[in-house]
Amino acid sequence: MNPSEIDRLQTYLRKLFKSDLIKVVPPMRRGLSVELAVNEEIVGTVHKDTDDGETSYSIHITVLEEDLPAVKAPARPTPASTRR
């Protein structure tokens, strides 16, 4: 992806998600993937596809299980005798 495409895609994503925290990051070296960052944290990659003269961009977001909130214990049922 060239710098103009990266800038246009970033502008679109920021408008779509109503957040200036989104950044499309060009690769450090040729041949590496364009990355998607939110609040400076890389969350995925961006891929360009051109087919039959039409161009599309797909975003692959990776969420590590260790980054998810802890599982909450299920609520205990209230005994029938204390219900009103």
OpenMM code with the backbone's topology and positions (N, CA, C; nanometers):
from openmm import Vec3, app, unit

residues = "MET ASN PRO SER GLU ILE ASP ARG LEU GLN THR TYR LEU ARG LYS LEU PHE LYS SER ASP LEU ILE LYS VAL VAL PRO PRO MET ARG ARG GLY LEU SER VAL GLU LEU ALA VAL ASN GLU GLU ILE VAL GLY THR VAL HIS LYS ASP THR ASP ASP GLY GLU THR SER TYR SER ILE HIS ILE THR VAL LEU GLU GLU ASP LEU PRO ALA VAL LYS ALA PRO ALA ARG PRO THR PRO ALA SER THR ARG ARG".split()
positions = [
    Vec3(0.0847, -0.1178, 0.0000),
    Vec3(0.0000, 0.0000, 0.0000),
    Vec3(0.0890, 0.1238, 0.0000),
    Vec3(0.0484, 0.2218, -0.0751),
    Vec3(0.1278, 0.3443, -0.0798),
    Vec3(0.0798, 0.4408, 0.0292),
    Vec3(0.1586, 0.5449, 0.0570),
    Vec3(0.1231, 0.6390, 0.1642),
    Vec3(-0.0151, 0.7040, 0.1479),
    Vec3(-0.0554, 0.7326, 0.0238),
    Vec3(-0.1861, 0.7928, -0.0002),
    Vec3(-0.2983, 0.6967, 0.0391),
    Vec3(-0.2848, 0.5694, 0.0041),
    Vec3(-0.3862, 0.4695, 0.0405),
    Vec3(-0.3951, 0.4542, 0.1921),
    Vec3(-0.2800, 0.4508, 0.2572),
    Vec3(-0.2761, 0.4376, 0.4029),
    Vec3(-0.3469, 0.5558, 0.4685),
    Vec3(-0.3195, 0.6756, 0.4200),
    Vec3(-0.3815, 0.7965, 0.4753),
    Vec3(-0.5330, 0.7959, 0.4536),
    Vec3(-0.5767, 0.7593, 0.3334),
    Vec3(-0.7199, 0.7552, 0.3034),
    Vec3(-0.7917, 0.6502, 0.3875),
    Vec3(-0.7305, 0.5338, 0.4023),
    Vec3(-0.7899, 0.4282, 0.4832),
    Vec3(-0.7982, 0.4698, 0.6300),
    Vec3(-0.6931, 0.5312, 0.6808),
    Vec3(-0.6934, 0.5790, 0.8193),
    Vec3(-0.8040, 0.6833, 0.8403),
    Vec3(-0.8179, 0.7755, 0.7490),
    Vec3(-0.9228, 0.8777, 0.7581),
    Vec3(-1.0604, 0.8128, 0.7603),
    Vec3(-1.0817, 0.7147, 0.6735),
    Vec3(-1.2099, 0.6448, 0.6685),
    Vec3(-1.2385, 0.5721, 0.7999),
    Vec3(-1.1409, 0.4972, 0.8510),
    Vec3(-1.1613, 0.4198, 0.9746),
    Vec3(-1.1859, 0.5116, 1.0942),
    Vec3(-1.1148, 0.6224, 1.1010),
    Vec3(-1.1358, 0.7179, 1.2110),
    Vec3(-1.2773, 0.7753, 1.2067),
    Vec3(-1.3251, 0.8059, 1.0866),
    Vec3(-1.4602, 0.8584, 1.0719),
    Vec3(-1.5630, 0.7498, 1.1032),
    Vec3(-1.5430, 0.6291, 1.0516),
    Vec3(-1.6362, 0.5182, 1.0722),
    Vec3(-1.6529, 0.4851, 1.2199),
    Vec3(-1.5416, 0.4765, 1.2922),
    Vec3(-1.5450, 0.4385, 1.4334),
    Vec3(-1.5443, 0.5585, 1.5284),
    Vec3(-1.5475, 0.6783, 1.4715),
    Vec3(-1.5523, 0.8025, 1.5506),
    Vec3(-1.4410, 0.8070, 1.6555),
    Vec3(-1.3174, 0.7794, 1.6080),
    Vec3(-1.2040, 0.7777, 1.7007),
    Vec3(-1.0749, 0.8165, 1.6293),
    Vec3(-1.0091, 0.9177, 1.6836),
    Vec3(-0.8782, 0.9568, 1.6321),
    Vec3(-0.7665, 0.8707, 1.6905),
    Vec3(-0.8017, 0.7730, 1.7736),
    Vec3(-0.7018, 0.6823, 1.8317),
    Vec3(-0.6585, 0.5746, 1.7332),
    Vec3(-0.7320, 0.5618, 1.6217),
    Vec3(-0.7009, 0.4607, 1.5208),
    Vec3(-0.5889, 0.5119, 1.4313),
    Vec3(-0.4923, 0.4244, 1.4058),
    Vec3(-0.3810, 0.4615, 1.3189),
    Vec3(-0.3467, 0.3435, 1.2291),
    Vec3(-0.3353, 0.3686, 1.0999),
    Vec3(-0.2885, 0.2680, 1.0053),
    Vec3(-0.1386, 0.2913, 0.9907),
    Vec3(-0.0610, 0.1898, 1.0282),
    Vec3(0.0839, 0.2036, 1.0403),
    Vec3(0.1545, 0.1382, 0.9219),
    Vec3(0.2306, 0.2160, 0.8445),
    Vec3(0.3037, 0.1562, 0.7328),
    Vec3(0.4128, 0.0623, 0.7853),
    Vec3(0.4523, -0.0353, 0.7033),
    Vec3(0.5557, -0.1294, 0.7479),
    Vec3(0.6915, -0.0618, 0.7639),
    Vec3(0.7698, -0.1145, 0.8576),
    Vec3(0.9043, -0.0616, 0.8807),
    Vec3(0.9976, -0.0935, 0.7635),
    Vec3(0.9737, -0.2106, 0.7021),
    Vec3(1.0546, -0.2531, 0.5875),
    Vec3(0.9624, -0.3032, 0.4771),
    Vec3(1.0100, -0.2946, 0.3567),
    Vec3(0.9348, -0.3441, 0.2415),
    Vec3(0.9067, -0.4934, 0.2605),
    Vec3(0.7836, -0.5339, 0.2274),
    Vec3(0.7479, -0.6741, 0.2372),
    Vec3(0.6756, -0.7111, 0.3662),
    Vec3(0.6782, -0.6210, 0.4651),
    Vec3(0.6061, -0.6472, 0.5897),
    Vec3(0.4623, -0.5950, 0.5773),
    Vec3(0.3767, -0.6382, 0.6674),
    Vec3(0.2355, -0.6006, 0.6630),
    Vec3(0.2122, -0.4592, 0.7147),
    Vec3(0.1090, -0.3960, 0.6593),
    Vec3(0.0580, -0.2713, 0.7135),
    Vec3(-0.0184, -0.3105, 0.8392),
    Vec3(-0.0032, -0.2344, 0.9477),
    Vec3(-0.0654, -0.2707, 1.0748),
    Vec3(-0.1724, -0.1701, 1.1141),
    Vec3(-0.2655, -0.2166, 1.1965),
    Vec3(-0.3701, -0.1313, 1.2506),
    Vec3(-0.3444, -0.1167, 1.3995),
    Vec3(-0.3395, 0.0080, 1.4461),
    Vec3(-0.3148, 0.0344, 1.5879),
    Vec3(-0.4302, 0.1147, 1.6453),
    Vec3(-0.4587, 0.0897, 1.7713),
    Vec3(-0.5566, 0.1677, 1.8462),
    Vec3(-0.4872, 0.2109, 1.9741),
    Vec3(-0.4814, 0.3425, 1.9926),
    Vec3(-0.4138, 0.3973, 2.1106),
    Vec3(-0.2702, 0.3448, 2.1216),
    Vec3(-0.2016, 0.3432, 2.0086),
    Vec3(-0.0605, 0.3024, 1.9981),
    Vec3(-0.0364, 0.1518, 2.0176),
    Vec3(-0.1428, 0.0720, 2.0360),
    Vec3(-0.1269, -0.0727, 2.0493),
    Vec3(-0.1668, -0.1391, 1.9176),
    Vec3(-0.0761, -0.2192, 1.8616),
    Vec3(-0.1052, -0.2898, 1.7376),
    Vec3(-0.2121, -0.3951, 1.7662),
    Vec3(-0.3221, -0.3887, 1.6907),
    Vec3(-0.4321, -0.4830, 1.7119),
    Vec3(-0.4565, -0.5737, 1.5918),
    Vec3(-0.3912, -0.5455, 1.4803),
    Vec3(-0.4136, -0.6296, 1.3634),
    Vec3(-0.3356, -0.5842, 1.2428),
    Vec3(-0.3691, -0.6463, 1.1299),
    Vec3(-0.3025, -0.6162, 1.0035),
    Vec3(-0.4053, -0.5782, 0.8980),
    Vec3(-0.3583, -0.5031, 0.7989),
    Vec3(-0.4434, -0.4581, 0.6889),
    Vec3(-0.3889, -0.5189, 0.5605),
    Vec3(-0.4800, -0.5743, 0.4797),
    Vec3(-0.4403, -0.6374, 0.3536),
    Vec3(-0.5203, -0.5760, 0.2387),
    Vec3(-0.4506, -0.5507, 0.1302),
    Vec3(-0.5125, -0.4926, 0.0111),
    Vec3(-0.5360, -0.6044, -0.0902),
    Vec3(-0.6537, -0.6015, -0.1554),
    Vec3(-0.6860, -0.7005, -0.2573),
    Vec3(-0.7429, -0.6281, -0.3783),
    Vec3(-0.6849, -0.6548, -0.4935),
    Vec3(-0.7352, -0.5988, -0.6180),
    Vec3(-0.7791, -0.7141, -0.7061),
    Vec3(-0.9081, -0.7148, -0.7423),
    Vec3(-0.9635, -0.8230, -0.8231),
    Vec3(-1.0623, -0.7645, -0.9231),
    Vec3(-1.0453, -0.7968, -1.0477),
    Vec3(-1.1326, -0.7482, -1.1554),
    Vec3(-1.1465, -0.5967, -1.1551),
    Vec3(-1.0362, -0.5278, -1.1265),
    Vec3(-1.0363, -0.3819, -1.1295),
    Vec3(-1.0933, -0.3155, -1.0052),
    Vec3(-1.1376, -0.3941, -0.9082),
    Vec3(-1.1899, -0.3380, -0.7835),
    Vec3(-1.0911, -0.3637, -0.6710),
    Vec3(-1.0720, -0.2633, -0.5866),
    Vec3(-0.9786, -0.2743, -0.4746),
    Vec3(-1.0563, -0.2767, -0.3447),
    Vec3(-1.0156, -0.3660, -0.2556),
    Vec3(-1.0748, -0.3706, -0.1222),
    Vec3(-0.9626, -0.3888, -0.0206),
    Vec3(-0.9941, -0.3545, 0.1024),
    Vec3(-0.8979, -0.3667, 0.2117),
    Vec3(-0.9631, -0.4513, 0.3204),
    Vec3(-0.8932, -0.5521, 0.3666),
    Vec3(-0.9460, -0.6335, 0.4760),
    Vec3(-0.8569, -0.6143, 0.5973),
    Vec3(-0.9205, -0.6200, 0.7132),
    Vec3(-0.8492, -0.6013, 0.8389),
    Vec3(-0.8640, -0.7278, 0.9216),
    Vec3(-0.7522, -0.7806, 0.9641),
    Vec3(-0.7505, -0.8992, 1.0500),
    Vec3(-0.7108, -0.8520, 1.1893),
    Vec3(-0.8041, -0.8656, 1.2843),
    Vec3(-0.7790, -0.8225, 1.4216),
    Vec3(-0.7523, -0.9450, 1.5073),
    Vec3(-0.6468, -0.9390, 1.5866),
    Vec3(-0.6101, -1.0481, 1.6755),
    Vec3(-0.6314, -1.0036, 1.8193),
    Vec3(-0.7050, -1.0843, 1.8951),
    Vec3(-0.7264, -1.0574, 2.0371),
    Vec3(-0.6692, -1.1750, 2.1145),
    Vec3(-0.5717, -1.1482, 2.1996),
    Vec3(-0.5138, -1.2538, 2.2817),
    Vec3(-0.6054, -1.2826, 2.4001),
    Vec3(-0.6222, -1.4095, 2.4317),
    Vec3(-0.7074, -1.4491, 2.5433),
    Vec3(-0.6609, -1.3834, 2.6727),
    Vec3(-0.5309, -1.3671, 2.6875),
    Vec3(-0.4768, -1.3068, 2.8099),
    Vec3(-0.5143, -1.1593, 2.8248),
    Vec3(-0.5566, -1.0957, 2.7160),
    Vec3(-0.5981, -0.9562, 2.7223),
    Vec3(-0.7453, -0.9390, 2.7590),
    Vec3(-0.8213, -1.0478, 2.7585),
    Vec3(-0.9638, -1.0404, 2.7914),
    Vec3(-0.9832, -1.0258, 2.9414),
    Vec3(-1.0947, -0.9650, 2.9837),
    Vec3(-1.1227, -0.9556, 3.1270),
    Vec3(-1.1442, -1.0953, 3.1850),
    Vec3(-1.1233, -1.1070, 3.3143),
    Vec3(-1.1409, -1.2350, 3.3816),
    Vec3(-1.2861, -1.2801, 3.3706),
    Vec3(-1.3044, -1.4111, 3.3719),
    Vec3(-1.4387, -1.4678, 3.3669),
    Vec3(-1.5079, -1.4397, 3.4995),
    Vec3(-1.6287, -1.3879, 3.4924),
    Vec3(-1.7050, -1.3589, 3.6137),
    Vec3(-1.7767, -1.4851, 3.6587),
    Vec3(-1.7809, -1.5067, 3.7889),
    Vec3(-1.8533, -1.6203, 3.8442),
    Vec3(-2.0024, -1.5983, 3.8230),
    Vec3(-2.0778, -1.7052, 3.7928),
    Vec3(-2.2221, -1.6868, 3.7744),
    Vec3(-2.2884, -1.6421, 3.9037),
    Vec3(-2.3914, -1.5620, 3.8907),
    Vec3(-2.4643, -1.5138, 4.0082),
    Vec3(-2.5329, -1.6308, 4.0776),
    Vec3(-2.5326, -1.6269, 4.2077),
    Vec3(-2.5981, -1.7327, 4.2848),
    Vec3(-2.7487, -1.7102, 4.2827),
    Vec3(-2.8258, -1.8165, 4.2613),
    Vec3(-2.9717, -1.7991, 4.2648),
    Vec3(-3.0181, -1.7654, 4.4060),
    Vec3(-3.1202, -1.6833, 4.4139),
    Vec3(-3.1771, -1.6459, 4.5426),
    Vec3(-3.2709, -1.7568, 4.5894),
    Vec3(-3.2547, -1.8033, 4.7122),
    Vec3(-3.3450, -1.9079, 4.7625),
    Vec3(-3.4898, -1.8608, 4.7558),
    Vec3(-3.5793, -1.9532, 4.7240),
    Vec3(-3.7216, -1.9215, 4.7076),
    Vec3(-3.7822, -1.8622, 4.8354),
    Vec3(-3.7326, -1.9021, 4.9509),
    Vec3(-3.7901, -1.8543, 5.0777),
    Vec3(-3.7630, -1.7057, 5.1012),
    Vec3(-3.6608, -1.6485, 5.0369),
    Vec3(-3.6301, -1.5073, 5.0591),
    Vec3(-3.6880, -1.4178, 4.9514),
    Vec3(-3.7475, -1.4752, 4.8485),
    Vec3(-3.8071, -1.3961, 4.7409),
    Vec3(-3.9414, -1.3393, 4.7855),
    Vec3(-3.9762, -1.2253, 4.7336),
    Vec3(-4.1052, -1.1644, 4.7655),
    Vec3(-4.1902, -1.1551, 4.6435),
] * unit.nanometer
topology = app.Topology()
chain = topology.addChain("A")
for resn in residues:
    res = topology.addResidue(resn, chain)
    for name in ("N", "CA", "C"):
        topology.addAtom(name, app.Element.getBySymbol(name[0]), res)
